[in-house]
Amino acid sequence: MYTSLVNDHPNVMISSAYSDLAVHRDAAVDALLRLGFFPIGMEFDSAKAGKDVIDSSFEMVDKARAYVGIVSHRYGARESQVW
């Protein structure tokens, strides 16, 4: 499902807290596309029956050739915020 459209365009997982870093994530996606990479991230993933968000994220990391973590003042969500 997360296989690059063309084999010479490797997947790169982008990870960060979404709402407060959306502008930075957009810039990373644009830069990766210009460099010939295929960005993947949770915002591009649809809900999957039987999988929680953590399992889905780890699956995406496994499919990626590289990982970009964008970190600010905080990272992620508190457990009470995960749905």
Contacts in CASP RR format, 6 or more apart in sequence:
PFRMAT RR
TARGET T0000
AUTHOR 0000-0000-0000
METHOD contacts of the structure
MODEL  1
MYTSLVNDHPNVMISSAYSDLAVHRDAAVDALLRLGFFPIGMEFDSAKAG
KDVIDSSFEMVDKARAYVGIVSHRYGARESQVW
1 63 0 8 1.000
2 11 0 8 1.000
2 40 0 8 1.000
2 59 0 8 1.000
2 60 0 8 1.000
2 63 0 8 1.000
2 64 0 8 1.000
3 11 0 8 1.000
3 63 0 8 1.000
4 10 0 8 1.000
4 11 0 8 1.000
4 38 0 8 1.000
5 38 0 8 1.000
9 36 0 8 1.000
9 37 0 8 1.000
9 38 0 8 1.000
10 37 0 8 1.000
10 38 0 8 1.000
10 64 0 8 1.000
10 65 0 8 1.000
10 66 0 8 1.000
11 37 0 8 1.000
11 38 0 8 1.000
11 39 0 8 1.000
11 40 0 8 1.000
11 63 0 8 1.000
11 64 0 8 1.000
11 65 0 8 1.000
11 66 0 8 1.000
12 32 0 8 1.000
12 37 0 8 1.000
12 38 0 8 1.000
12 39 0 8 1.000
12 40 0 8 1.000
12 64 0 8 1.000
12 65 0 8 1.000
12 66 0 8 1.000
12 67 0 8 1.000
12 68 0 8 1.000
13 40 0 8 1.000
13 41 0 8 1.000
13 60 0 8 1.000
13 61 0 8 1.000
13 63 0 8 1.000
13 64 0 8 1.000
13 66 0 8 1.000
13 67 0 8 1.000
13 68 0 8 1.000
14 25 0 8 1.000
14 28 0 8 1.000
14 29 0 8 1.000
14 32 0 8 1.000
14 39 0 8 1.000
14 40 0 8 1.000
14 41 0 8 1.000
14 68 0 8 1.000
14 69 0 8 1.000
14 70 0 8 1.000
15 41 0 8 1.000
15 42 0 8 1.000
15 57 0 8 1.000
15 67 0 8 1.000
15 68 0 8 1.000
15 69 0 8 1.000
15 70 0 8 1.000
16 24 0 8 1.000
16 25 0 8 1.000
16 69 0 8 1.000
16 70 0 8 1.000
16 71 0 8 1.000
16 72 0 8 1.000
16 75 0 8 1.000
16 76 0 8 1.000
17 72 0 8 1.000
17 74 0 8 1.000
17 75 0 8 1.000
17 76 0 8 1.000
17 77 0 8 1.000
18 25 0 8 1.000
18 42 0 8 1.000
18 43 0 8 1.000
20 72 0 8 1.000
20 73 0 8 1.000
20 74 0 8 1.000
21 70 0 8 1.000
21 72 0 8 1.000
24 70 0 8 1.000
24 72 0 8 1.000
25 43 0 8 1.000
25 70 0 8 1.000
28 39 0 8 1.000
28 68 0 8 1.000
28 70 0 8 1.000
29 39 0 8 1.000
32 38 0 8 1.000
32 39 0 8 1.000
32 68 0 8 1.000
33 39 0 8 1.000
37 66 0 8 1.000
40 60 0 8 1.000
40 63 0 8 1.000
40 64 0 8 1.000
41 60 0 8 1.000
42 53 0 8 1.000
42 56 0 8 1.000
42 57 0 8 1.000
42 60 0 8 1.000
45 56 0 8 1.000
45 60 0 8 1.000
48 56 0 8 1.000
51 59 0 8 1.000
53 82 0 8 1.000
61 67 0 8 1.000
END
